Amino acid sequence: MKTEEKIICNICGKVISEKGAIPTADYLHVEKEWGYFSRKDGQKQEFDLCESCYDAWVKTMQVPVTTQEVTELV
């Protein structure tokens, strides 16, 4: 959850620190606009996860997340 001043992990509440406007740790930001065939039609939801909570979350998934090695970092 990004407030005007900081980014907060929606699971554990950890503040993802920033230096200026640049995060000093990586995190996952998700935005979803729900459509016609959902019970949330017309809603937009957002959340942020720190890397530790992301790792714990994906371990609970029945189908594993696919991973690819990236050799060119931008």
DOMARTOR-995695 format. One record per atom (N, C-alpha, C, O): residue number from 1; residue in one letter; atom name; x, y, z. Coordinates in pm, whole numbers, plus 50000, padded with zeros to 5 digits. Layout:
// DOMARTOR-995695
+-------+------+------+-------+-------+-------+
! tormi ! loro ! baza !  east ! north !    up !
+-------+------+------+-------+-------+-------+
!   NUM !    A !   CA !     X !     Y !     Z !
...
+-------+------+------+-------+-------+-------+
//
This chain:
// DOMARTOR-995695
+-------+------+------+-------+-------+-------+
! tormi ! loro ! baza !  east ! north !    up !
+-------+------+------+-------+-------+-------+
!     1 !    M !    N ! 50086 ! 49883 ! 50000 !
!     1 !    M !   CA ! 50000 ! 50000 ! 50000 !
!     1 !    M !    C ! 50090 ! 50123 ! 50000 !
!     1 !    M !    O ! 50170 ! 50140 ! 50092 !
!     2 !    K !    N ! 50079 ! 50206 ! 49901 !
!     2 !    K !   CA ! 50161 ! 50327 ! 49895 !
!     2 !    K !    C ! 50080 ! 50443 ! 49948 !
!     2 !    K !    O ! 49976 ! 50478 ! 49893 !
!     3 !    T !    N ! 50130 ! 50501 ! 50054 !
!     3 !    T !   CA ! 50071 ! 50624 ! 50103 !
!     3 !    T !    C ! 50152 ! 50736 ! 50039 !
!     3 !    T !    O ! 50246 ! 50709 ! 49964 !
!     4 !    E !    N ! 50118 ! 50858 ! 50066 !
!     4 !    E !   CA ! 50191 ! 50969 ! 50005 !
!     4 !    E !    C ! 50337 ! 50970 ! 50049 !
!     4 !    E !    O ! 50424 ! 51014 ! 49974 !
!     5 !    E !    N ! 50365 ! 50922 ! 50171 !
!     5 !    E !   CA ! 50500 ! 50929 ! 50223 !
!     5 !    E !    C ! 50578 ! 50799 ! 50213 !
!     5 !    E !    O ! 50701 ! 50802 ! 50207 !
!     6 !    K !    N ! 50509 ! 50683 ! 50210 !
!     6 !    K !   CA ! 50583 ! 50557 ! 50216 !
!     6 !    K !    C ! 50509 ! 50441 ! 50154 !
!     6 !    K !    O ! 50388 ! 50447 ! 50130 !
!     7 !    I !    N ! 50585 ! 50334 ! 50127 !
!     7 !    I !   CA ! 50530 ! 50210 ! 50074 !
!     7 !    I !    C ! 50526 ! 50112 ! 50190 !
!     7 !    I !    O ! 50625 ! 50095 ! 50261 !
!     8 !    I !    N ! 50411 ! 50047 ! 50210 !
!     8 !    I !   CA ! 50393 ! 49954 ! 50321 !
!     8 !    I !    C ! 50348 ! 49819 ! 50267 !
!     8 !    I !    O ! 50256 ! 49813 ! 50184 !
!     9 !    C !    N ! 50412 ! 49711 ! 50313 !
!     9 !    C !   CA ! 50371 ! 49576 ! 50273 !
!     9 !    C !    C ! 50231 ! 49548 ! 50330 !
!     9 !    C !    O ! 50208 ! 49565 ! 50450 !
!    10 !    N !    N ! 50140 ! 49507 ! 50243 !
!    10 !    N !   CA ! 50003 ! 49481 ! 50287 !
!    10 !    N !    C ! 49989 ! 49357 ! 50375 !
!    10 !    N !    O ! 49889 ! 49343 ! 50444 !
!    11 !    I !    N ! 50087 ! 49267 ! 50373 !
!    11 !    I !   CA ! 50078 ! 49147 ! 50456 !
!    11 !    I !    C ! 50138 ! 49170 ! 50595 !
!    11 !    I !    O ! 50070 ! 49151 ! 50696 !
!    12 !    C !    N ! 50265 ! 49211 ! 50600 !
!    12 !    C !   CA ! 50333 ! 49220 ! 50730 !
!    12 !    C !    C ! 50337 ! 49362 ! 50787 !
!    12 !    C !    O ! 50368 ! 49379 ! 50905 !
!    13 !    G !    N ! 50308 ! 49463 ! 50706 !
!    13 !    G !   CA ! 50310 ! 49600 ! 50753 !
!    13 !    G !    C ! 50447 ! 49665 ! 50751 !
!    13 !    G !    O ! 50462 ! 49780 ! 50794 !
!    14 !    K !    N ! 50548 ! 49594 ! 50701 !
!    14 !    K !   CA ! 50684 ! 49649 ! 50694 !
!    14 !    K !    C ! 50687 ! 49770 ! 50602 !
!    14 !    K !    O ! 50626 ! 49769 ! 50495 !
!    15 !    V !    N ! 50757 ! 49873 ! 50645 !
!    15 !    V !   CA ! 50775 ! 49991 ! 50561 !
!    15 !    V !    C ! 50892 ! 49965 ! 50467 !
!    15 !    V !    O ! 51001 ! 49929 ! 50512 !
!    16 !    I !    N ! 50870 ! 49982 ! 50339 !
!    16 !    I !   CA ! 50975 ! 49967 ! 50239 !
!    16 !    I !    C ! 51038 ! 50104 ! 50225 !
!    16 !    I !    O ! 50980 ! 50196 ! 50167 !
!    17 !    S !    N ! 51158 ! 50117 ! 50279 !
!    17 !    S !   CA ! 51219 ! 50249 ! 50289 !
!    17 !    S !    C ! 51255 ! 50304 ! 50152 !
!    17 !    S !    O ! 51280 ! 50231 ! 50057 !
!    18 !    E !    N ! 51257 ! 50434 ! 50147 !
!    18 !    E !   CA ! 51289 ! 50505 ! 50023 !
!    18 !    E !    C ! 51395 ! 50610 ! 50053 !
!    18 !    E !    O ! 51398 ! 50669 ! 50161 !
!    19 !    K !    N ! 51480 ! 50632 ! 49957 !
!    19 !    K !   CA ! 51577 ! 50741 ! 49964 !
!    19 !    K !    C ! 51535 ! 50839 ! 49856 !
!    19 !    K !    O ! 51548 ! 50811 ! 49737 !
!    20 !    G !    N ! 51485 ! 50953 ! 49898 !
!    20 !    G !   CA ! 51421 ! 51044 ! 49803 !
!    20 !    G !    C ! 51290 ! 50978 ! 49762 !
!    20 !    G !    O ! 51208 ! 50947 ! 49848 !
!    21 !    A !    N ! 51269 ! 50957 ! 49634 !
!    21 !    A !   CA ! 51148 ! 50888 ! 49587 !
!    21 !    A !    C ! 51181 ! 50749 ! 49534 !
!    21 !    A !    O ! 51099 ! 50687 ! 49468 !
!    22 !    I !    N ! 51304 ! 50700 ! 49564 !
!    22 !    I !   CA ! 51348 ! 50571 ! 49511 !
!    22 !    I !    C ! 51350 ! 50467 ! 49622 !
!    22 !    I !    O ! 51418 ! 50485 ! 49723 !
!    23 !    P !    N ! 51275 ! 50355 ! 49605 !
!    23 !    P !   CA ! 51277 ! 50249 ! 49707 !
!    23 !    P !    C ! 51417 ! 50191 ! 49724 !
!    23 !    P !    O ! 51489 ! 50173 ! 49626 !
!    24 !    T !    N ! 51456 ! 50161 ! 49848 !
!    24 !    T !   CA ! 51587 ! 50102 ! 49875 !
!    24 !    T !    C ! 51579 ! 49950 ! 49885 !
!    24 !    T !    O ! 51681 ! 49885 ! 49911 !
!    25 !    A !    N ! 51462 ! 49893 ! 49866 !
!    25 !    A !   CA ! 51442 ! 49748 ! 49860 !
!    25 !    A !    C ! 51339 ! 49721 ! 49751 !
!    25 !    A !    O ! 51254 ! 49805 ! 49724 !
!    26 !    D !    N ! 51348 ! 49604 ! 49690 !
!    26 !    D !   CA ! 51253 ! 49572 ! 49584 !
!    26 !    D !    C ! 51125 ! 49518 ! 49647 !
!    26 !    D !    O ! 51127 ! 49464 ! 49757 !
!    27 !    Y !    N ! 51015 ! 49532 ! 49577 !
!    27 !    Y !   CA ! 50885 ! 49488 ! 49625 !
!    27 !    Y !    C ! 50795 ! 49463 ! 49505 !
!    27 !    Y !    O ! 50825 ! 49504 ! 49393 !
!    28 !    L !    N ! 50683 ! 49395 ! 49530 !
!    28 !    L !   CA ! 50585 ! 49368 ! 49424 !
!    28 !    L !    C ! 50467 ! 49463 ! 49440 !
!    28 !    L !    O ! 50410 ! 49474 ! 49548 !
!    29 !    H !    N ! 50432 ! 49532 ! 49332 !
!    29 !    H !   CA ! 50313 ! 49618 ! 49332 !
!    29 !    H !    C ! 50214 ! 49558 ! 49234 !
!    29 !    H !    O ! 50248 ! 49530 ! 49119 !
!    30 !    V !    N ! 50091 ! 49537 ! 49279 !
!    30 !    V !   CA ! 49987 ! 49479 ! 49194 !
!    30 !    V !    C ! 49870 ! 49577 ! 49186 !
!    30 !    V !    O ! 49824 ! 49629 ! 49288 !
!    31 !    E !    N ! 49822 ! 49600 ! 49065 !
!    31 !    E !   CA ! 49700 ! 49678 ! 49041 !
!    31 !    E !    C ! 49606 ! 49594 ! 48957 !
!    31 !    E !    O ! 49649 ! 49533 ! 48858 !
!    32 !    K !    N ! 49481 ! 49588 ! 48994 !
!    32 !    K !   CA ! 49383 ! 49509 ! 48918 !
!    32 !    K !    C ! 49253 ! 49586 ! 48906 !
!    32 !    K !    O ! 49194 ! 49628 ! 49006 !
!    33 !    E !    N ! 49209 ! 49606 ! 48782 !
!    33 !    E !   CA ! 49075 ! 49662 ! 48756 !
!    33 !    E !    C ! 48986 ! 49545 ! 48720 !
!    33 !    E !    O ! 49009 ! 49478 ! 48619 !
!    34 !    W !    N ! 48886 ! 49519 ! 48800 !
!    34 !    W !   CA ! 48796 ! 49405 ! 48781 !
!    34 !    W !    C ! 48693 ! 49437 ! 48674 !
!    34 !    W !    O ! 48647 ! 49550 ! 48662 !
!    35 !    G !    N ! 48657 ! 49335 ! 48597 !
!    35 !    G !   CA ! 48567 ! 49354 ! 48483 !
!    35 !    G !    C ! 48431 ! 49287 ! 48501 !
!    35 !    G !    O ! 48392 ! 49247 ! 48610 !
!    36 !    Y !    N ! 48361 ! 49277 ! 48388 !
!    36 !    Y !   CA ! 48222 ! 49232 ! 48383 !
!    36 !    Y !    C ! 48198 ! 49096 ! 48447 !
!    36 !    Y !    O ! 48095 ! 49076 ! 48511 !
!    37 !    F !    N ! 48289 ! 49003 ! 48432 !
!    37 !    F !   CA ! 48263 ! 48866 ! 48476 !
!    37 !    F !    C ! 48313 ! 48837 ! 48616 !
!    37 !    F !    O ! 48342 ! 48722 ! 48649 !
!    38 !    S !    N ! 48325 ! 48940 ! 48698 !
!    38 !    S !   CA ! 48369 ! 48920 ! 48836 !
!    38 !    S !    C ! 48264 ! 48978 ! 48931 !
!    38 !    S !    O ! 48175 ! 49054 ! 48891 !
!    39 !    R !    N ! 48277 ! 48941 ! 49056 !
!    39 !    R !   CA ! 48189 ! 48999 ! 49158 !
!    39 !    R !    C ! 48240 ! 49136 ! 49204 !
!    39 !    R !    O ! 48179 ! 49200 ! 49289 !
!    40 !    K !    N ! 48351 ! 49180 ! 49145 !
!    40 !    K !   CA ! 48410 ! 49309 ! 49182 !
!    40 !    K !    C ! 48406 ! 49407 ! 49064 !
!    40 !    K !    O ! 48485 ! 49501 ! 49059 !
!    41 !    D !    N ! 48315 ! 49386 ! 48972 !
!    41 !    D !   CA ! 48305 ! 49469 ! 48852 !
!    41 !    D !    C ! 48306 ! 49617 ! 48889 !
!    41 !    D !    O ! 48230 ! 49661 ! 48975 !
!    42 !    G !    N ! 48394 ! 49693 ! 48823 !
!    42 !    G !   CA ! 48400 ! 49836 ! 48848 !
!    42 !    G !    C ! 48494 ! 49875 ! 48960 !
!    42 !    G !    O ! 48510 ! 49994 ! 48988 !
!    43 !    Q !    N ! 48558 ! 49779 ! 49026 !
!    43 !    Q !   CA ! 48651 ! 49811 ! 49134 !
!    43 !    Q !    C ! 48795 ! 49803 ! 49084 !
!    43 !    Q !    O ! 48829 ! 49721 ! 48998 !
!    44 !    K !    N ! 48880 ! 49888 ! 49140 !
!    44 !    K !   CA ! 49023 ! 49880 ! 49117 !
!    44 !    K !    C ! 49088 ! 49854 ! 49252 !
!    44 !    K !    O ! 49062 ! 49927 ! 49348 !
!    45 !    Q !    N ! 49172 ! 49752 ! 49260 !
!    45 !    Q !   CA ! 49240 ! 49719 ! 49384 !
!    45 !    Q !    C ! 49390 ! 49723 ! 49362 !
!    45 !    Q !    O ! 49438 ! 49692 ! 49253 !
!    46 !    E !    N ! 49464 ! 49762 ! 49465 !
!    46 !    E !   CA ! 49610 ! 49769 ! 49460 !
!    46 !    E !    C ! 49666 ! 49715 ! 49590 !
!    46 !    E !    O ! 49605 ! 49729 ! 49696 !
!    47 !    F !    N ! 49785 ! 49651 ! 49581 !
!    47 !    F !   CA ! 49857 ! 49614 ! 49702 !
!    47 !    F !    C ! 50006 ! 49602 ! 49672 !
!    47 !    F !    O ! 50047 ! 49586 ! 49558 !
!    48 !    D !    N ! 50085 ! 49609 ! 49780 !
!    48 !    D !   CA ! 50230 ! 49596 ! 49772 !
!    48 !    D !    C ! 50274 ! 49486 ! 49867 !
!    48 !    D !    O ! 50220 ! 49471 ! 49976 !
!    49 !    L !    N ! 50375 ! 49409 ! 49823 !
!    49 !    L !   CA ! 50431 ! 49304 ! 49907 !
!    49 !    L !    C ! 50582 ! 49320 ! 49913 !
!    49 !    L !    O ! 50647 ! 49343 ! 49811 !
!    50 !    C !    N ! 50638 ! 49309 ! 50034 !
!    50 !    C !   CA ! 50784 ! 49306 ! 50046 !
!    50 !    C !    C ! 50832 ! 49171 ! 49990 !
!    50 !    C !    O ! 50752 ! 49080 ! 49969 !
!    51 !    E !    N ! 50960 ! 49159 ! 49967 !
!    51 !    E !   CA ! 51013 ! 49038 ! 49905 !
!    51 !    E !    C ! 50991 ! 48914 ! 49993 !
!    51 !    E !    O ! 50964 ! 48806 ! 49940 !
!    52 !    S !    N ! 51003 ! 48928 ! 50124 !
!    52 !    S !   CA ! 50982 ! 48814 ! 50214 !
!    52 !    S !    C ! 50839 ! 48763 ! 50207 !
!    52 !    S !    O ! 50816 ! 48642 ! 50201 !
!    53 !    C !    N ! 50742 ! 48853 ! 50208 !
!    53 !    C !   CA ! 50601 ! 48813 ! 50201 !
!    53 !    C !    C ! 50568 ! 48755 ! 50064 !
!    53 !    C !    O ! 50489 ! 48661 ! 50054 !
!    54 !    Y !    N ! 50628 ! 48810 ! 49959 !
!    54 !    Y !   CA ! 50610 ! 48753 ! 49825 !
!    54 !    Y !    C ! 50659 ! 48609 ! 49822 !
!    54 !    Y !    O ! 50590 ! 48521 ! 49772 !
!    55 !    D !    N ! 50780 ! 48584 ! 49877 !
!    55 !    D !   CA ! 50835 ! 48449 ! 49879 !
!    55 !    D !    C ! 50743 ! 48352 ! 49953 !
!    55 !    D !    O ! 50721 ! 48240 ! 49907 !
!    56 !    A !    N ! 50691 ! 48395 ! 50067 !
!    56 !    A !   CA ! 50599 ! 48310 ! 50145 !
!    56 !    A !    C ! 50469 ! 48286 ! 50068 !
!    56 !    A !    O ! 50416 ! 48175 ! 50070 !
!    57 !    W !    N ! 50418 ! 48388 ! 50001 !
!    57 !    W !   CA ! 50293 ! 48378 ! 49926 !
!    57 !    W !    C ! 50305 ! 48277 ! 49812 !
!    57 !    W !    O ! 50219 ! 48191 ! 49796 !
!    58 !    V !    N ! 50412 ! 48288 ! 49732 !
!    58 !    V !   CA ! 50424 ! 48199 ! 49616 !
!    58 !    V !    C ! 50445 ! 48053 ! 49658 !
!    58 !    V !    O ! 50413 ! 47963 ! 49582 !
!    59 !    K !    N ! 50499 ! 48030 ! 49776 !
!    59 !    K !   CA ! 50514 ! 47892 ! 49826 !
!    59 !    K !    C ! 50379 ! 47825 ! 49850 !
!    59 !    K !    O ! 50370 ! 47703 ! 49853 !
!    60 !    T !    N ! 50273 ! 47905 ! 49868 !
!    60 !    T !   CA ! 50140 ! 47848 ! 49893 !
!    60 !    T !    C ! 50065 ! 47814 ! 49765 !
!    60 !    T !    O ! 49958 ! 47754 ! 49770 !
!    61 !    M !    N ! 50119 ! 47852 ! 49651 !
!    61 !    M !   CA ! 50050 ! 47833 ! 49523 !
!    61 !    M !    C ! 50057 ! 47687 ! 49478 !
!    61 !    M !    O ! 50162 ! 47623 ! 49488 !
!    62 !    Q !    N ! 49946 ! 47636 ! 49428 !
!    62 !    Q !   CA ! 49939 ! 47499 ! 49379 !
!    62 !    Q !    C ! 50021 ! 47479 ! 49252 !
!    62 !    Q !    O ! 50081 ! 47373 ! 49232 !
!    63 !    V !    N ! 50025 ! 47579 ! 49167 !
!    63 !    V !   CA ! 50106 ! 47575 ! 49045 !
!    63 !    V !    C ! 50225 ! 47668 ! 49069 !
!    63 !    V !    O ! 50206 ! 47787 ! 49093 !
!    64 !    P !    N ! 50346 ! 47615 ! 49063 !
!    64 !    P !   CA ! 50463 ! 47698 ! 49092 !
!    64 !    P !    C ! 50478 ! 47815 ! 48996 !
!    64 !    P !    O ! 50439 ! 47807 ! 48880 !
!    65 !    V !    N ! 50534 ! 47922 ! 49045 !
!    65 !    V !   CA ! 50566 ! 48038 ! 48964 !
!    65 !    V !    C ! 50681 ! 48000 ! 48871 !
!    65 !    V !    O ! 50776 ! 47934 ! 48913 !
!    66 !    T !    N ! 50673 ! 48041 ! 48745 !
!    66 !    T !   CA ! 50783 ! 48014 ! 48653 !
!    66 !    T !    C ! 50892 ! 48119 ! 48675 !
!    66 !    T !    O ! 50865 ! 48236 ! 48699 !
!    67 !    T !    N ! 51014 ! 48074 ! 48666 !
!    67 !    T !   CA ! 51129 ! 48162 ! 48688 !
!    67 !    T !    C ! 51224 ! 48152 ! 48570 !
!    67 !    T !    O ! 51253 ! 48043 ! 48521 !
!    68 !    Q !    N ! 51272 ! 48266 ! 48526 !
!    68 !    Q !   CA ! 51370 ! 48272 ! 48418 !
!    68 !    Q !    C ! 51486 ! 48357 ! 48464 !
!    68 !    Q !    O ! 51467 ! 48459 ! 48532 !
!    69 !    E !    N ! 51605 ! 48317 ! 48428 !
!    69 !    E !   CA ! 51725 ! 48396 ! 48461 !
!    69 !    E !    C ! 51734 ! 48513 ! 48364 !
!    69 !    E !    O ! 51723 ! 48496 ! 48243 !
!    70 !    V !    N ! 51754 ! 48632 ! 48418 !
!    70 !    V !   CA ! 51770 ! 48752 ! 48338 !
!    70 !    V !    C ! 51916 ! 48792 ! 48346 !
!    70 !    V !    O ! 51970 ! 48815 ! 48454 !
!    71 !    T !    N ! 51980 ! 48801 ! 48231 !
!    71 !    T !   CA ! 52124 ! 48832 ! 48231 !
!    71 !    T !    C ! 52154 ! 48977 ! 48199 !
!    71 !    T !    O ! 52263 ! 49026 ! 48229 !
!    72 !    E !    N ! 52058 ! 49048 ! 48138 !
!    72 !    E !   CA ! 52076 ! 49190 ! 48111 !
!    72 !    E !    C ! 51991 ! 49269 ! 48207 !
!    72 !    E !    O ! 51869 ! 49272 ! 48195 !
!    73 !    L !    N ! 52055 ! 49333 ! 48301 !
!    73 !    L !   CA ! 51984 ! 49413 ! 48401 !
!    73 !    L !    C ! 51985 ! 49559 ! 48358 !
!    73 !    L !    O ! 52089 ! 49612 ! 48319 !
!    74 !    V !    N ! 51868 ! 49622 ! 48366 !
!    74 !    V !   CA ! 51860 ! 49762 ! 48329 !
!    74 !    V !    C ! 51839 ! 49848 ! 48450 !
!    74 !    V !    O ! 51830 ! 49970 ! 48439 !
+-------+------+------+-------+-------+-------+
//
